[in-house]
Amino acid sequence: MASNEKKFRVLVTDTVWPTTQPEREVLDRIGAEIVEAPDPSEATLMALAADADAIMTCFAQVTPKVVQAAKKCQVISRYGVGVDNIAVDTATTEGIVVTYLPDYCVDEVSDHVMALLLTWNRQIGFYNGVAKEGRWSGVSSPAPLVRLRGRKLGIAGLGRIGRAVAVKAQAFGLEVSAHDPYLPAGISPPSDVRMVDLPTLLAESDYITLHTPLNEETLGYIGAGEFAMMKPSAFIINCARGPIIDEDALYAALRDGQIGGAGLDVMEQAAPPAGHPLFALDNVLITPHVAFLSQQSVLELEVRTAQATADVLQGKMPQFLVNPAVLPHARVKLT
């Protein structure tokens, strides 16, 4: 281990991978040690945060109480894109830098969106089942097979992942429209993507995919009113954040045939119980929050999150800063 006059303690709240060795290798270079929380409860994290110089978190809730307990903490680094599990405002007040990786897993998530879309369009789940039962002819899927070329895809949220989906969808011949009221000035949509308002996107699209962040404005973003605007054959995809969709409204829309189907990689609960009503519906495809997952993406996530943490602990500006308002009073001066 490289020598360093100051020893840092980095609290890892939770992970979904088998080892934190890649993080340890990065942090070892600055004389930092990792402490892995035995569970992600608020009480446990508060106790461990008291002695932490940094916190790295995946899905655990880093609540205002956890942040306020972290009296020595200089940086909270998110393993991933969204920061809705971190009390960012509290961290900013306390002088704690927050980092994230908004350009991470773009390939994997956009691939997963297309996988769900294609699985529904070609009714792969249904035909896999009937073929294994020995029924090789005279069987029609519940949703009719339609040619993909010329169908319409609506993208709600035109950030990195939404843009990647647009390019991949166009390669299959889909006509793409998008809605994003927060598209920065001077940033143009991808070629041949038509910008529309949300009602138009919902009414015209055969497939709808959500790529908005989760915040106060997008909580329940798609509810009963929005489902009423959609085509009866519409297929909605959510690989962003579960609470963006009102699940009670989604269940009713799927049950009553108001829309055709849904593909979900995320739900309102991080790990819903086996008896969840949506699981009983045949017109729902569900994966257990794995859209981000590949061997390459996980290694990248571990290394880059650790590097962002190491950068801040050494007084360096991280590549992606969530809360620039913290800079004038941050616990660490960044250059």
N, C-alpha and C positions, 0 to 999 in steps of 0.2 A: 504494500500500500504506500502511495506517495505520502511523504511527510507533510503535515499541515499543523500550524500552531493552534488552530481552533478546531474543536471537535463538534460536529453537528449531529443532532438526532432528528431523523425524518420518520414521522408516523405515517404508515400506510394503513388506511382505514379498512380497505377491502380490495379484493381482486377476484377475477373469474378465470385465472390461469394458474398452472400448478406451481410456479416458482417465481420468485422475485430476483433471481440471479442476475438478469440483465440490468435491472435497476441498481443492484449492489455494485456491479462492476463500474457503472458510471459514477455513482456517489462515492465510491471508495477512493477515487482519484482526488477528491477534495477533503478527505478525512471525515466523511459522514457515514453514520451507521443507520440502518433501517430497523424500526420497531414495528412489527406487524400486529395489528389489533386482533385479539382472539374472537371478537364479535363486533358488529357495527352499531351497537346500541349507543344511545346518547350518553348514558352514564359512563360507559367504558371509554368512549372517545373523549369525553371531558377530562377524565382522569389521566389518560395518556397524553392529551394535548398540552397539559400544563407544563410538560418538560420538553416539548417539541420545538425545534427551530423551523420545521417545515412540515406540511401535511400534504400527502398525495392521496387522492380519493377517486374511486371509480363510481359506484352507485350509492354508497353510504350517504346518509343525510348529515352534512356538516352544518348543523343548525346554529342560530345565533348564540345559544349557550355554549356550544363546542368552540366557536370562534372566540367568544369572550374568555373562555378558560385557557386559551392558548396565549398566555402572556408573553412568551418569548418568540412566538411564531413570526417569521418574516414572509412566508409565501405559502399559499395553498394552490396546489397544482391539480388540475382535473385530468384524469385519464380519459380523454375524449373531447367531444365537440360541445355539448350542452353544459350549462352551469346551473341548471335549475335545482340541483341538489346542494348547492353551496349558498350560504347566506352572504352574498356578495356585498350588499349594502353594509352589513355589519363589519365585514372584513375591511371595507374601505374606511369606515369610521375608525376602526382600530389600527389603521396604518399597515394592513397586511396586503401584500400584492397577490393577485389571483391570476393564474395562467390557464390556458387551455390549448387544444389542438384542432382548430376549425378546419384544417385541410387534411385531416386524418380519415382513413377508411372510405374515401370518396369512391374508389373503384369497387370495393366490396358492397357498399350499400346500394349504389346504382345498379350493380349486377343483380343484387337480391330483388330490387324493385322489378327489373325486367324478368327475373325468374318467376316471381309471383304472377306477373301479367301474362307471361307465356303459358304458365301452368293452367291458368284459368281459361285463356283463349283456346287452348288445345284440349282442355278438360282432361289433363294428364292423370289427376287423382282418380277420377271416375273410371277412365279406361284402363288404368293399371289394375283397379279392383276387379272389373269384369273379365279382363284377360286372364287373371290368376284363378278365376272361377271356371275357366274353360269356355267362356262365352265369346266367340270370335266373330260372330256375325249377327245381324238383326238387332243390334243394341244401339240406341241413341242416347246421347248424354242429356242430362236435365237442361243444361244451357246449350243451345245449338252452336256448332262450330261455324265460325265466320272467318273470312279472309281478313288478316291483320292489316295488310296494306290498304291505306285510305281511311282507316278508323281514326278516331280523334282521341288524343291524350291531353289531359289538362294537368298542369303542374302548379301546385300552390306553394310558392316559395322558390325563388330562382337563385339560390346560393350555389355553392360549389357542387353539392350533390344534385340539386335540381337541374343544373346545367349539364352535368354528366349524363343524367337520365335523358335529357332532351336529345343529346347527340346519339345515344344508343338507340333510342326509340325511332329517330329519323332513319337510322340504318335499316330498320324493319319496315319502313314505309309509312309509319304513323305520322299524321298531321298533328303538330304540337302547338298548343296555346299555353299561356302561363299568366299567373296573377301574382304580383308582388308589390304591395304598396311601399315597401321599404327599399326598393332597388335604388342604390346610390345614384345621384346625379352624375351623368357622364358615363355610366356603365350601360352598355347596350346589351340586349338579350342575344342569345346565340342566333346564328343565321336561320332564317325561316321560322322563327318562333314568334307567334302573334300574341301580343300583350292584350289582355282583356280584363274586365272587372270580374269579381268572384261569381255573381249570379250567371253571367254569360258562360264562364268556364264550367260551372256545375251543370247548366242546362244542355250544353253542346257536347260534352265529353262522353266518350264510351268508357274511358278509363281515367281515373283521377288519382294522382299520387301527391301525398302531403310531405312538404319539406320545410315547414316553419319551425322556429324555436318554440319552446313552451314558456309562456309568460302570462301575465294577467290578461292580455288581449287575446291570446290564442287558446286559453283554457275553454274547452267546449266549443272550439271554433267551428266544428262541423256537428250540427245537432239536427233536431227534427225539421226545422225550417229549411236547412240546407239539403237534407235528404229529399224533401218534397220537390226541390227544384231539379233533381237528377232524373235521367232517363230510367225507365223500369229495368233496362238491361245493364245499367252502369255498374262498373266494378271499381271499388275504392281501395287504395293501398295506403297503409301507414307504416313506414319504417323510420319515423321520426321520434315522436313522444306519444305515449298512449293517451294521456288526458286531452290531447288535441281533439279527439273524437268523443262525443257524449255516447258512452256505450249502451245506455238504456235506449236511446234513440236509434242507434245502429242496430241493436237487436230487433227492435220493432220493425224497422225498415226492411231488414233481411227476412224476418218471419212472415211479414205481410206481403212480400213481393214488391215492395216499393222501389227497391233497387235489386240488381241481379246478384251481386256477391261482394265479398271483401277479402282482402289479403292483409293480414296483420303480423308484424314482427314485434310489436309493442302493444301493451294494453294499459288500462288505468292502474291496475295493480301490477307491480313488478313481476310477481309470480302468482298468478291467479289460481284458485283451487281447481281440482280436477272436475268438479261439478259446475263450473261456470256455464251459464246458459248459452253463451256463444259456441261452446264446444259441441253442443248437440245439433248444431245446424250444419247441413251438408253444403251450404253455399258460402262457407267461410274457410279460407286457408290460413293456418296459424303456424308460425315458427317462434321458438322461445328466445327472442331477442338475440339473434345470431347474425343479423345482417352485416354487422361490422366485422365479423370473425373470419380470419384466415391466419395461417401460420405467420405470414409476412406482416399482416396488420398488427397482430398482437406484439410481435417483437418490436416493430416500429413504435407502437404506443408506449411500451415499457421504456425503451431507450430515450425517446424524445421527451416524455414526461419527466423522467429523471434528469435529463439534461436541462430542461427548463428550470427545475428546482435548483440544480447546481449553479446555474447561471445567476439566479437571484441571490442565492446565498453568498456568491462571490461578488455581488454588487454589479452584475451585468444585466442589461435590459433583456428580458426574455423575448423570444421571437413573437409570441402572441400574448398580449396583455389584455385582460378582461376589463380592468378598472383603472384607466388612466387618471381618474380623479384622485387616486391615492398618492400619486407621485410627490406632491408638495409636502406631505407629512408622513411618508412611508417610513417604516421602522428600519429600512435599509435604503441607502442612497444608490440609485441605479444610474449607470453611465453607459 
